[in-house]
Amino acid sequence: MRKILASFLILSGLISFGQNSTIEDLWMIYDSHDFKSVISKAKPLLENDTNNLDLNLVLGRAYTEQGDFTDAVPYLEFTVKNDIYNSSRKAWALGYLGTCYFMLQKYDDSEKSLNECIRLNSTKNATNNAYANSLLFGFHEFYENWEIVETDNFRFHFQNMNAAEIVKYTSVREQAYKEINGFFKSTLPKKIDFYVWNSKDDAKRILGADLGFSKPNFCIVHTHYQQTIGHEMTHVISNYTSEITNKTRFINEGTAVCFDQSNQDRLKLVKDWISTNNKPVAVKDYWAMGEKYAEEILYRLSGLFVKELIDNFGKDKFLEFFKNQTYEYGKFVFGDKLDTVIQEFEIKINT
Ligand SMILES: [Zn+2]
């Protein structure tokens, strides 16, 4: 009997070891961002082991990362309901539910999930992540007196603006959205949550970041009320024009600047900067090492250059190139003429 029990224990140990290593493998694939493989491997396993919380969690998270929020919800909810030990699984499931509900525009459910995750306080990273999202999504008590105004394509949040100004502010942005998306033809997963701050200091204190910025994955913009109409919304809209495999700062920021709807004379500003600093610019350096250069010159230069690309190659080719924003892919899409355009552009700005 003892022998049988012992071999049974060894066997069940092997089975659970097998399961654990399978779960570990799935998380390794998850960490490599191959969410499609995670889903295709985890689904058949779940069919034979429907109550397995690890499998439910990894599936829910993989679907969320892929942007399939509706598909993610049942797996995450199952994990929350059935994790009777309130382990880190429940915490992560609640955090991811917070994201899914936000993206599905179920704002109350999103807030509840994030708060429950924060109250649970079971895993530091999950708690911090939920807290950061609750700040970003406008659920923190700091936003209690903000005014929310919904339009066709936005859900605006105003820190402090009077009714007449709000009418003007929102209609100008709706118009800009239509113009900008007339170019990109994107389908966004939800309205843009557009947070309009009066105080840059408040934003810095609450969000720990300088205004303005966008989080395209969440369709979120945080902006100061005086910032340009189009820059941040272009980041969000352009993110959904097609699947983007490679963003570069030079092209991504250049695109947002090009569509910012300000009437800055960028050519003059760039030429002035070059002569003041006595530093002629080489486009390919800025393109390859965008992170290295200051906003002051990189934004204006890249905005001018993106306009040059669109004027020379047209919208369709530009959008094809936008998926992979490197010089190498640019050569593939635009051909050798790209080098001529760069040369002529450099002559125009450096002399
Ligand atoms: Zn930007």
Boltz pocket constraint, residues with backbone or C-beta under 6 A from the ligand:
constraints:
  - pocket:
      binder: B
      contacts: [[A, 231], [A, 232], [A, 235], [A, 252], [A, 253], [A, 256]]
      max_distance: 6.0
